[in-house]
């Protein structure tokens, strides 16, 4: 009876989602337009199960038998997350070439919270053997993707898949066919996963008109999500609750009061997620906490400000100046530069020290950022150091960053690069020639002139 109630809810929510997203702004909606084809018959299911020697998860079958199958989206997919849900029995070979019958009936080898080490071991034979024969390569893919039915595309090499066998049968998992580590959806079955997608589409003011319809998933009404959050001690569930709230648009002030109070009582990743929520929904309230949190996690602060309050970037200039010496990872430095660029001032003096950082990636990012300044010619000495860097990547990006600067002081260093690279490496010569063109030179002719004086 509960399953029938859920199916009725999903049918109702599909109509609400279609009516509230008339401009088709939700990702994938322009393709599927919330359309589903006719349901399939039980004979269709039995035929597939017999052909592949397996039993499909009950929730997935219920969707196909009672809600719909196929549509007008990519590969004739029905309305659903990403580009929709594949028609039944189609695209089963997305991960396994022509070997689906051999491997779909096996237990899935992947599982929630699997370690990076486990995933590396699963991929080891492919990663370490570039000359694998096609047959052996497909055998390895079968080990990696066994028991996983592709059910929809997210674009590029990313898919939604359904676990067909094993301990986690019925769970939806996000899979990259290029073999990046998969991750499992939080929901325990297909229908709850699908219903949460609908709940995250429908605005909360629409949910408020029929609150009882939305008290079932962590994408539903905020009051229900908070109720679940405070009723559990399970870390994963709490984080999923906060992720559900993060997808809301404008929660009321009472909700923000609750989030602020909980922030003060929390720690670790939960506190970080709560700070993200506060920054998104009420920056002024979040500001003092962001300043304090910069002592704990500078990257998170830079990210939250850039994502939700980039027009307030200038208020974090002093933090950037005072903590610059502590920035030693590429991602933190990148977000630091994003904020600096939002401030619309000459940030060169802040960036130049990073051009000598031990990290090649940070040096590359530093020269790229210097190259975006209107007054970059003021930093010619820093660019000269980049032209002399031991990294080809740094030389490459420095040459690109010097676009628009015609300074004869540079010719000596351009000549040294031409002599160091008699043949093309890492696109250095093509960029060198772009810079030399304004002097009427190229990488061959510059070797013939004197540049010492």
Residue pairs with C-beta under 8 A, 6 or more apart in sequence:
3 58
3 59
3 62
3 191
6 191
6 192
6 195
6 216
7 62
7 63
7 66
7 67
7 191
9 195
9 213
9 216
10 67
10 191
10 194
10 195
10 198
11 67
12 213
13 195
13 198
13 199
13 202
13 213
14 34
14 36
14 79
14 198
16 198
16 202
16 206
17 26
17 34
17 198
17 201
17 202
18 33
18 34
20 201
20 202
20 203
20 206
21 29
21 34
21 201
24 30
24 33
26 201
27 82
28 73
28 80
28 81
28 82
28 83
28 84
31 72
31 73
31 74
31 77
31 83
31 84
32 71
32 72
32 73
32 77
32 78
32 79
32 80
32 83
32 84
33 71
33 72
33 73
33 79
34 79
35 71
35 72
35 73
35 78
35 79
36 67
36 68
36 69
36 70
36 71
36 78
36 79
37 68
37 69
37 70
37 71
37 76
37 78
37 87
38 68
38 69
38 70
39 64
39 65
39 66
39 67
39 68
39 69
40 64
40 65
40 69
40 88
41 65
42 65
44 64
44 88
44 89
45 56
45 61
45 64
45 65
48 56
48 88
48 89
49 55
49 56
51 101
52 100
52 101
52 104
52 105
53 101
53 105
54 104
54 105
54 164
54 165
56 164
57 162
57 163
57 164
57 169
57 170
57 189
57 190
58 170
58 189
59 170
59 189
59 190
59 191
59 192
60 151
60 162
60 170
60 190
62 191
63 85
63 190
63 191
63 194
64 88
68 78
68 79
69 78
69 87
69 88
70 76
70 77
70 78
70 87
70 88
71 77
71 78
71 79
71 84
71 85
73 79
73 83
73 84
74 83
74 84
74 153
75 83
75 86
75 87
75 90
75 91
75 153
76 86
76 87
76 90
77 83
77 84
77 85
77 86
77 87
77 152
77 153
78 84
78 85
78 87
79 85
80 152
80 194
80 197
81 152
81 154
81 160
81 193
81 194
81 197
82 152
82 153
82 154
82 155
82 158
82 160
83 152
83 153
83 154
83 155
84 152
84 153
85 151
85 152
85 160
85 194
86 150
86 151
86 152
86 153
91 150
92 100
92 104
92 149
92 150
93 99
93 100
94 150
94 159
94 177
95 141
95 144
95 145
95 148
95 150
95 159
95 161
95 175
95 177
96 102
96 103
96 104
96 138
96 141
96 142
96 145
97 138
97 141
99 138
99 141
99 142
102 142
103 142
103 145
103 146
103 147
104 146
104 147
104 148
104 149
104 164
105 147
105 164
105 165
106 142
106 146
106 147
106 165
107 146
107 147
107 165
107 166
107 167
108 146
108 147
108 148
108 163
108 164
108 165
108 166
108 168
108 169
109 122
109 143
109 144
109 146
109 147
109 166
110 119
110 122
110 144
110 148
110 173
110 182
111 167
111 168
111 184
112 168
112 171
112 184
114 181
116 181
119 181
119 182
120 127
122 143
122 144
123 140
123 144
123 179
125 132
125 136
125 140
126 132
126 137
126 140
126 141
126 144
126 179
129 136
132 140
144 179
145 161
145 175
147 163
147 164
147 165
147 166
148 161
148 162
148 163
148 164
148 173
148 175
149 161
149 162
149 164
150 159
150 160
150 161
150 175
151 159
151 160
151 161
151 162
151 172
151 190
152 159
152 160
153 159
153 160
154 160
154 174
157 176
157 177
157 178
158 174
158 175
158 176
158 177
159 174
159 175
159 176
159 177
160 172
160 173
160 174
160 175
161 172
161 173
161 174
161 175
161 182
162 170
162 171
162 172
162 173
162 190
163 169
163 170
163 171
163 172
163 173
168 184
170 188
170 189
170 190
171 184
171 185
171 187
171 188
171 189
172 184
172 185
172 187
172 190
172 193
173 182
173 183
173 184
173 185
174 182
174 183
174 184
174 185
175 182
176 182
185 193
186 218
186 236
186 237
186 240
187 193
187 196
187 217
192 216
192 217
195 216
195 217
195 219
196 217
196 218
196 219
196 244
197 219
198 219
199 207
199 214
199 217
199 219
199 220
200 219
200 244
200 247
202 214
203 249
204 221
204 222
204 248
204 249
204 250
204 251
207 213
207 214
207 220
207 221
208 221
211 221
214 220
214 221
214 224
215 221
215 224
216 224
217 244
218 225
218 228
218 240
218 241
218 243
218 244
219 244
219 247
220 244
222 245
222 248
222 251
222 255
225 241
225 244
225 245
226 241
226 245
226 255
226 258
228 237
228 241
229 237
229 238
229 241
229 242
232 238
235 269
235 270
238 270
239 269
239 270
239 273
242 270
242 273
242 274
242 277
243 273
245 251
245 255
245 259
245 277
246 273
246 276
246 277
246 280
250 281
251 281
256 278
256 281
256 282
256 285
259 274
259 277
259 278
259 281
260 278
260 285
262 274
263 271
263 274
263 275
263 278
263 289
266 274
272 293
272 297
272 300
275 286
275 289
275 290
275 293
275 300
275 304
276 300
276 304
278 285
278 286
278 289
279 286
279 290
279 304
279 305
279 307
279 308
279 309
280 304
280 307
280 308
283 308
283 309
283 312
286 304
287 312
287 315
290 301
290 304
290 305
290 316
291 319
293 300
293 301
294 301
294 316
294 319
294 323
298 319
298 323
298 326
298 327
298 332
299 329
299 331
299 332
299 335
301 316
301 319
302 316
302 332
302 335
302 336
302 338
302 339
303 335
305 312
305 313
305 316
305 339
306 313
306 335
306 338
306 339
306 342
310 338
310 339
310 342
311 342
313 339
313 340
313 342
313 343
314 342
314 343
316 339
317 343
320 336
320 339
320 340
320 350
321 350
324 336
324 350
324 353
324 354
327 333
327 336
327 354
328 357
328 358
328 359
328 362
329 359
329 362
330 359
330 361
330 362
330 365
333 354
333 357
333 362
333 365
333 366
334 365
337 347
337 351
337 365
337 366
337 369
340 347
340 350
340 351
340 369
341 347
341 369
341 372
346 373
346 375
346 378
347 369
347 373
348 370
348 373
348 375
348 376
348 378
348 379
348 382
351 366
351 369
351 370
352 366
352 370
352 379
352 382
354 362
354 363
354 365
354 366
355 363
355 366
355 367
355 370
355 382
355 385
355 386
356 363
356 385
357 363
357 366
360 391
360 393
360 394
363 386
363 389
363 391
363 394
364 391
364 393
364 394
364 397
367 383
367 386
367 394
367 397
367 398
367 401
368 397
368 400
368 401
370 376
370 379
370 382
370 383
370 401
371 397
371 400
371 401
371 402
371 403
372 401
373 379
376 383
376 401
376 402
376 404
376 405
377 405
377 407
380 405
380 407
380 409
380 410
383 398
383 401
383 402
383 405
383 410
384 409
384 410
384 413
386 394
386 395
386 397
386 398
386 401
387 395
387 398
387 399
387 410
387 413
387 414
387 416
387 417
388 413
388 416
389 395
389 398
392 425
392 426
392 428
393 426
395 417
395 426
395 428
396 426
396 427
396 428
396 431
399 417
399 428
399 431
399 432
399 434
399 435
400 431
402 410
402 435
403 434
403 435
406 438
406 439
408 439
410 435
411 439
411 441
411 446
411 449
411 451
412 451
412 452
414 432
414 435
414 436
414 441
414 446
414 451
415 446
415 447
415 449
415 451
417 428
417 432
417 443
418 429
418 432
418 443
418 444
418 446
418 447
419 447
421 428
421 429
421 432
421 443
423 429
424 430
429 443
432 443
433 442
433 443
436 442
436 443
436 446
439 446
441 449
